[in-house]
Amino acid sequence: MKRKIRVGVIFGGRSGEHEVSLRSGRAVIEAIDHEKYEVIPLAITKTGQWLSPAAAMDLLPRATTGLLSRGMGENREALTIVGDPSHSGLVAVGGEGERPVAALPVDVVFPVMHGTYGEDGTIQGLLEMANVPYVGCGVLASSCGMDKVAMKMLFREAGLPICKHLWFLRSEWERERAAVLRRVARELGFPCFVKPANLGSSVGISKATDRRTLADAIDLAARYDRKIIVEEGLDAREIECAVIGNDEPEASQPGEYIVHDKQGAFLDYTEKYNNTGHVEFVVPAPIPKSVAARIRRMSVTAFKAIDGTGLARVDFFLRRDTGELLINELNTSPGLTEVSGYPKLWAASGLSFQQVIDRLIQLALERHKDKSRNETSL
């Protein structure tokens, strides 16, 4: 019998998007082809502690854990990854003074993590050091895709249209609050949107309509990051497109998030993940074919601009007043929950979630094989 490919699915993490990651991890474990893959559940707590497979299973519904091999629930050794390729993957964390020993070799790691320490290049760097194949973008693309300021610089360099924005550091805000408020009012005006530069899932994002709400919004964003970005408020439709691939990426059909007016509501964390009934995701988006084609082309351009590999979701604004199409941001570790856009975009484009997962794993193995050709000594 052919041996199953062993996949370590990592979820959780030290991030404001911890709960979303748990839901994404659950969705991947449920959708993956268990006839082809052996899944090792790997959870990281909010404080950064790596758990045993048994403890990771405690964070998942019983119906999900029932899909895993029986031995997983009996494995109570905390497993982690160390930046030493001689360990071949996962190692058991020994007691005080004990040397970690190889516990479970893995063929590929699927980091289903969002936000800091998950999609910002940090865990990708660890996996590179360990010489373990992994799903998704590499260190450079992950870090650039995480930092909205650096990302927009790369988009501009690639000739992609972006919205007006400005950014500043938390220390500047704490030192010169009045000056920052004046600058935002002068350069962007109201309404505007305030965001932590290095976070996703709409965590820490607020809409500001005057200087008082702007100050409150900056205070909130500053809780999550040292860098804050403020973007102009636009009367625009929100369009998304999914990308998959390595050197020759492909784009899905675009989809649209439609927020049914709830006294000026916008697509925040609650609207995205709590199924309030105020948000509807429509795919394909009800837009002209020419606009859809342009969105797909721009998505691939954006993906290449950050040197993306594996997957990404690209978000756009389609202005209602001028019809102008602007790229907003790119997410290198998009949500994979039951309400997330990425799986829905590919489902409407002819790929089931299971097929997407299979493709992502193959892309990870291909990328690792290609990178292994690089010489590391003179």
N, C-alpha and C positions, 0 to 999 in steps of 0.2 A: 504494500500500500504506500502511495506517495505521501511523504511527510507534509503536514500542513505548514504553511508559512506562519511563523510566530510573530505576532504584532503586539507591541506594548502601547496601549492607549492611555495617554497621560491626560488627566483632567483635574480641575480645581485650581489651586495656585494662589500665590500671594498677590491678589489683585482685587480691585473693585468690581471686576466681572467674574468673580469666583462662582457665583450661583449660575450664571449663564453657561460657564464652562462645564459645570456638572450636568446641565441639561444637554449640552452638545455631546459630551462624552457618552451619556446614556443613549442618545440617538444613534451615534456611530456604532456602539456595541450592539444595538438592536438591529441595525440595518446591514451590518457586515455579513458576508457569506461565511457562515460557521463551518460549512463543509470544506472550505478552502483555507480558512485562517483559524489559528488558535490565538485567542485574545488573552493578554495579560492585563488586567485592570490596574492602573497605577494612579493613585490619587495623591495630591499635594494639598496640605491644609492651608488655611488662611495665613498661618505664621511661617509657612515654607517647609513644614515637616513632610517627608516622604513616608507614605503608609505601606503596610503590607497589602497584598492582594485581598486578603480576607477583610481587612479594615476598609479597603477601597470599595469592596462589594457592599459594605454596610451603608454606603452613601447612595446606593442605587436601589431601585424598586426590585422586589422579589422576582417579578416577571422578567426583568432584565438579567439578573444574576443567574436565573435558571437557564440562560442560553450559554453560560460559560462552563468550562470543564469542571467536574466535581472537585478536583484537587485544588482549585483556586481558593475555595472557602477554607481549606485546611492549611494554607500557606500563611503563617502569621509572622514571618520574618519581614521586617521593613526592608523594602527594596529601593535602590536608588541607582543613579548613573554617575560614574566618576570619569573624569577626563583622562582616562588611561586605557588605550585601545587593547591592551593585553587582557583586560577583563571581559571582553566580548559582549558587552551589554550591561545587564542588570547585576548588581552585587547586593548581597545581604549586608546590612549595617551591623557590624559586630559590636560587642559590649565594650566597655571602657578598656583601652589598651589593646584591644584585639584588632587584627588586620582584616579589613573587608576581604571576602573571598567571592569568587565567581559563583553566582547562584543560578541564574537563568539567562543563557544566551538568547538574544532576540535577533530576528532577521531585519526588522524595520520598526521604527517608533512612529506613532501617530500622535503628535502633540495637539490635543483638542483644547487649546488654552487661549484665553483672550486677555488682552490688557498687559500690564506690566509683568515682567518675568515669564511671559508666555508667548507673546508675539512681537517682542521688541528686540529680538536678536540674542537675548541672554541664554535661553534654553537651547536655542539653535547653536550658539557657540559651544555650549557644553557637549552637545551631540556631535559637533564637528571634532572636538578634542577626543571624544570617545571613539570616533571613526564608526559611528552607527548610522545607517541610512535612516532618513526621517522624511515624513510628509511635509510638504509646504515650502515656503520661501526660505532662502539662506539667511545668513547673518546680516549682510548689507541690506537686502530688500526688506527684511523684517524690521530693522531699526529705522530705515527711511520711511517705510510704510506706517510705522507707529507714530512718528513725529510729524504732526500735521504741517508744521512750518517747513521742515526739510522736504517733505513730500511736495508741497506746493512749489518750492523752488525748482525741483526736478521737473514738475509738470510744465512750469513756465519755460524752462530750458528746452523741453521737448515740443514747444509750440502749442501747448494745449491751453484753451481759455479757462481762466479761473475767476472766482468772485473777488471783490475787494476785501482786504483783511489787514489786520495788523497784529503784532504780538509783543509781549513784554514778559519779563521775569517776575516771579512772586516778590523777590526782594525789592524790585523797582516799585511795585504796587504798594508794598508796606512802607516804603520810604517816601513816595511821592503820589499819594492817592489822588489828590486834586488835579495834578498835572496829567495823570493817566486818564481820568474822567474827561478832562477838557480835550485831550487828544482824540479819544474815541468819538466824542460828540462832533468834533471838527472834521475828522477824516472819514467817518463812516455814517454818523447820524443814527437815528432810531427809526424802526426797531433794528436790533442787531442781536447776534447770538454769541454767547461766551462759552468757551470750551477749554477743558484741560488739553494741552497739546498732545499728550501721550496717553490717551485712553479711548475706549470705544463703547459700543452698546448704549450710547447717549448718556453714560454716567457723567454726572457733574455738569451737564449742559443746561443752560438757561436762556430764555428770551428776555432781553432788556428793552423796555419801552421808554425809559427816562433815566436820569442820572441816579436816582435812588435805587431802582431795580438793577441798574448796571453795577452799582457798588455791591449789592447783594449777590449778583451773579458772579462777579469776580471773586468775592470771598468764598463762594462755593467751589468754583473751579480751582482756586488756590489750595483747597484742602487735598486735592488729588494730584497736583503736579506743580513743579517749580516754574513751568512755562505755560503761559495762558495765551490763547489765540481768540481774537474777536473778528467775526465775519459780518459783512453787511446783511441785513434782512432783505430777502427777495420775495416777491410774489411769484412763486415758481412751483412747478410740479416736481416731485422727487422720483427719479428714475434710477433703477439699479440694473447692473449687468454682471454676469458671472464669467470668470475666465478660468480655463484649465489648460495645463500644458507646461512644457519646459522651453526649449528653443523655438518651437513653433506653436505658440498658444492659440487657443480657440475661444471665441466669445459666444455666450448663450443669447437667446432672445432677451430683450430688455423686459423688465417688469416695473410696475408703478405702485408705490404706496399711496393710497388715497385716504387721507384723514378726514372723516366726516365731521364737519365743523362742530367743535365743542367749545364755543366762546374763544376762538383763536388758538385752539390747541395745536401743538406741533408734535412731531414724531419723537417723543422722549422715551425714556426707559420703560415707563409704565405702559405707554401705548404699544410699544414693540413687543413686550413679553407677557403682559398680564391679561391679554385677550379681553379688553374692555368693550369691544364691539365698535369702537370709534375708528378703527383702522382696517382697511381692506387692501390686500395685496393682489393686484391684477397682473397676470402674465398670460400672453404677451401684452405689453402696455398698449393702450389705445392711442397710438401715434402713427403718423405717416411712415410708410416703408422706408422712405429716404432718410428720415430722422433715425429710425431704428438701425439702419445700416451704418449711419455715422456714429451712433453710440457704440456699436460693436467695434468699429475701427478705432475709435478713441480709447476704448477699454484695452485693446491689445497694445496700443501705443503707450498708455499709462503703465501697463504691466511691464513692458520692455524698458520703460524709462527708469524703473527702480531695480531692474534686473531680476524680475520676479520668476519664480519657478513653482510648479505645483498648482496653487490655486490663489484666487483673490476675488473679491467683489468690488466693483467700481461704482461709485455713487455720483449721480448727475443732478443738476438743476436745469429744468426747461422753463425759462421765464415766460410767464403768461402775457406780460406787457409787450415784449419785443420778439418773442420766439427764439431768443438766443439760448444756445446750449452751452452750459458751463460744467466742467468737471469739479466735483466737490472734494472727494477723497477716495482713497483706495484702502481696502481692508485685507491684509494678508492672512488673517485667520478669522474668516467670517463665521457668524453664528451658524451652527448646524442643528439647531433645535427643531422641534416639530412646527414652530411658527416662523422659522428663519427663511429668508429669501433665497439663499444660495441653492439649497436642494430643490426648491420649487422652480427656480429659473431653469435648472437643468432638466427637471421632470417635463416641463413644457417644451423643452428643446429635444426631447427624445431619449434622455438618459435617466434611468431610475437612480435613486440614492445609492443602492447597492452597487450599481455600475460605476457611479461617480467614485465611491470609496475604492473600488477595485482599481480604477484608473489612477487615482491618486497614489496608491501604494506602488503600482508599477512605475509611475513617474519618479517616485522617491528612489526606487532601486536603480532605475536608469540613470538618474542624476548622480547617485553615489558611485556607480560604475564609471561614469564619465569623469568624475572628479578624481577617482583613484588613478587615472592616467597621469595626473600631475606629478612631476618630480618634486621631492621635498628636500633633496640634498644636491650638492654640486658634484 
